[in-house]
Amino acid sequence: MSYSRPSYSREMLENIATKVGTPFWLLDAAVLRKRIGEIKSVAEPAGIQVRYAMKALSATRVLQEMRDAGMWIDAVSGNEVLRALHAGFPAGQEPPVIVLTADVFRGNALEVVLKKNILPNIGSPGMIRVLAEAGYHGDIAVRINPGFGHGHVNACDTGGPSSKHGIWYTHLGEAVAEAQRHGMRVVMLHAHIGSGPKITELLQNLRRLAREYATLLPQFPDVNAVSLGGGIPHTYKESDPPVDISPLRELFAEAKSELEKATNRPIRVEIEPGRYFVAPCATLVTRVTDVKKTETNPKGPGRTFAMVDAGFVDLIRPAMYGSYHRMTVVGRGQTNAEQDIVVAGPLCESGDVFTRDASELLAPRRLPKPEPGDLLCIHDGGAYGYVMSSNYNSIGRAPQVWLEPDGNLRLISRRETVEDLLRIETDEAL
Ligand SMILES: Cc1ncc(COP(=O)(O)O)c(C=O)c1O
């Protein structure tokens, strides 16, 4: 599939910066809609139901786009379900437009399942007991750890002995027996086998998963749906070829027909991508506040640092997994000669560096040497970007700005203030 990387004019970015300050997130509706269209083009001809794994980017505006495009929702907390309802997705299980996938029922998750009649997708046998004790005796989905899978880093590997997710496939019988004891029907089997591996690996693993389901399904007479999970990778590096998702069309069609043949009944086959939908649609726009150097000494080589006003409170992926994000300089320095630049943020942490890799704290990037005052765009931050932002150093989350193809701009979340942070602090007797 082609992927033309978005680029934004200095005039537009400075105009937004004047209104909302820096850093800010720019969400591009055209890029999001293109990705929705691509997923639909492989799912619809194969008769596959798509859910959006909303954990990737849960802004109401994004959810509304998904709803309008006919996507369903994979939520992972009670509050994500409430967000989805707020964005206009229907509650209930006929059909289960929202599923709550959980490893643990935290906070209001159980209450939301009960009150809104949401299909719970349980990840451990004990959760069945917890549901029953809370008075739930309806249908359930079961998340399986099929024993294999792969992510873009080990931390994103969601299948295999080291994964905390789901019920190990050979222990399924116990879970089913427990469900029966409590009058619950298992109506859906689910597995998510890793986030963002190489597409060839994903294709292999999805085929294997479909075969495993075909073997399992005859033992599950009430199951009417299976989920193949998410995991479709996005190409972050400009030197890597764009991902071609078109082979998924045939794979999905074959999986559906194999599963229906194995069971002799209609089976709803689902997928639930997060990253592929949203990764390229959001750019973190930050201001270069200074450019400074260290000198070579026996401890190591000297470096050039571009200091920017965004940090891992805004985008944690580089600090967390050494993830690569494309960067562009917008301003006077954009035509300067390229140099090895370390891009670092404002936080009181040496690891607050955007140019890292999985093994190195500093992996300097070839960039035109920016001038203080320039903007630096950190691209492809839509998936697991804003949603993982934090309040560390009491800085407050950056605002999100929505860009329509005609240039229309909307502020869809404002910058968090100290008043927002202090609002939850109390001094109550318990
Ligand atoms: C249960 C589940 N479904 C779907 C996804 C979405 O994965 P991705 O963003 O790689 O498509 C995740 C992410 O880890 C997940 O845990």
The ligand as a MOL file (V3000), in Angstrom:
LIG
                    3D

  0  0  0     0  0            999 V3000
M  V30 BEGIN CTAB
M  V30 COUNTS 16 16 0 0 0
M  V30 BEGIN ATOM
M  V30 1 C -6.0500 -7.2620 22.8820 0
M  V30 2 C -5.4290 -6.3450 21.9050 0
M  V30 3 N -6.0320 -6.1450 20.7300 0
M  V30 4 C -5.5230 -5.3070 19.8120 0
M  V30 5 C -4.3520 -4.6130 20.0410 0
M  V30 6 C -3.8660 -3.6720 18.9970 0
M  V30 7 O -2.6150 -4.0040 18.5230 0
M  V30 8 P -1.9750 -3.1360 17.3680 0
M  V30 9 O -1.9920 -1.7340 17.8300 0
M  V30 10 O -0.5910 -3.6830 17.2280 0
M  V30 11 O -2.7880 -3.3590 16.1450 0
M  V30 12 C -3.6790 -4.7980 21.2570 0
M  V30 13 C -2.4120 -4.0920 21.5070 0
M  V30 14 O -1.5000 -4.5120 22.1350 0
M  V30 15 C -4.2310 -5.6990 22.2070 0
M  V30 16 O -3.6190 -5.9230 23.3710 0
M  V30 END ATOM
M  V30 BEGIN BOND
M  V30 1 1 1 2
M  V30 2 1 2 3
M  V30 3 2 2 15
M  V30 4 2 3 4
M  V30 5 1 4 5
M  V30 6 1 5 6
M  V30 7 2 5 12
M  V30 8 1 6 7
M  V30 9 1 7 8
M  V30 10 2 8 9
M  V30 11 1 8 10
M  V30 12 1 8 11
M  V30 13 1 12 13
M  V30 14 1 12 15
M  V30 15 2 13 14
M  V30 16 1 15 16
M  V30 END BOND
M  V30 END CTAB
M  END
